Amino acid sequence: MALTDRQREEIAQLLERERARLVRRLQRFAEDMGEGIETGSFSQHMAEQAAAMTERETAFLKASEEGRRLMEVDRALDRIMHQRERFGTCRQCGTDIGYERLEAIPSADLCIACKRVEEG
């Protein structure tokens, strides 16, 4: 069953909240990385430098994941705002994704069956 206008609005609100959360996390990452670069010192012991580098790499991987999620959320917001008839429809098979799935994963663009196939 296609989404109602009310359901579409609820999903849009979920997406907006998720987007705001992701942007805050990415801003914090940028601030933390700036501080890490400024406090890096040649006087640090090599083991401390290696530990700091590992922490930065881990933070960068997390930020990369957050950035990927932000792009997914932005694409979903674009669909819900500019392609209303397509939002909530599986991009693979064209069936309805379902409100319950979109409540859980508002940026979903695949139905559960197609997602399972994609994941193998």
C-alpha positions as a printed Julia matrix, in Angstrom:
120×3 Matrix{Float64}:
  0.0     0.0    0.0
  1.38    3.43  -0.94
  2.34    5.87   1.79
 -0.19    8.41   2.94
  0.73   12.1    3.06
  0.89   11.89   6.85
  3.23    8.88   6.74
  5.41   10.66   4.17
  5.6    13.7    6.46
  6.55   11.54   9.45
  9.33    9.88   7.45
 10.54   13.31   6.26
 10.75   14.44   9.89
 12.74   11.32  10.8
 15.11   12.04   7.91
 15.55   15.67   8.96
 16.38   14.63  12.53
 18.83   12.0   11.3
 20.45   14.55   8.98
 20.9    17.04  11.82
 22.44   14.33  14.02
 24.88   13.28  11.3
 25.9    16.86  10.55
 26.61   17.47  14.26
 28.75   14.33  14.43
 30.7    15.29  11.33
 31.26   18.8   12.69
 32.56   17.31  15.94
 34.87   15.05  13.93
 36.23   18.04  12.0
 36.83   19.93  15.23
 38.52   16.92  16.85
 40.75   16.37  13.83
 41.75   20.03  13.86
 42.72   19.75  17.51
 44.6    16.53  16.86
 46.65   18.09  14.12
 47.46   21.15  16.22
 48.55   19.16  19.26
 50.67   16.7   17.28
 54.24   17.24  18.38
 57.61   15.95  17.32
 58.54   15.5   20.94
 56.01   12.71  21.41
 57.36    9.24  21.82
 56.98    7.08  18.69
 54.53    4.75  20.47
 52.37    7.72  21.45
 52.47    8.99  17.88
 51.43    5.57  16.59
 48.55    5.39  19.08
 47.42    8.89  18.11
 47.59    7.96  14.42
 45.49    4.84  15.06
 42.91    6.93  16.9
 42.77    9.42  14.01
 42.4     6.6   11.46
 39.58    5.04  13.49
 37.87    8.43  13.78
 38.29    8.98  10.05
 36.68    5.61   9.27
 33.75    6.48  11.52
 33.42    9.88   9.86
 33.52    8.22   6.43
 30.63    6.0    7.47
 28.76    9.01   8.83
 29.4    10.85   5.56
 28.03    7.9    3.59
 24.92    7.85   5.78
 24.49   11.61   5.29
 24.53   11.12   1.52
 21.87    8.38   1.84
 19.7    10.64   3.98
 20.13   13.55   1.54
 19.13   11.31  -1.39
 16.06   10.14   0.54
 15.11   13.73   1.37
 15.47   14.63  -2.3
 13.19   11.74  -3.27
 10.58   12.61  -0.68
 10.58   16.3   -1.63
 10.98   16.15  -5.41
  9.91   12.66  -6.43
  7.02   12.02  -4.05
  5.52    9.32  -6.26
  8.8     7.36  -6.17
  9.51    7.69  -2.46
  8.6     4.47  -0.66
  8.91    2.41  -3.85
 11.71   -0.12  -4.21
 14.25    1.09  -6.77
 14.92   -2.53  -7.79
 11.51   -4.18  -8.22
  9.07   -1.27  -7.94
  7.0    -2.66  -5.06
  6.1    -0.65  -1.97
  8.86   -0.64   0.62
  6.38   -0.44   3.48
  5.87    2.15   6.18
  7.25   -0.07   8.96
 10.56   -0.53   7.1
 10.78    3.19   6.38
 10.1     3.98  10.03
 13.05    1.78  10.96
 15.3     2.89   8.07
 13.9     6.13   6.63
 16.51    6.3    3.86
 15.72    2.78   2.59
 15.3     2.58  -1.17
 14.97   -1.21  -1.38
 12.22   -3.48  -0.11
 13.27   -6.19   2.34
 13.33   -8.9   -0.35
 15.59   -6.9   -2.67
 17.84   -5.87   0.24
 18.31   -9.53   1.16
 19.28  -10.34  -2.43
 21.71   -7.4   -2.48
 23.35   -8.56   0.74
 23.63  -12.09  -0.61
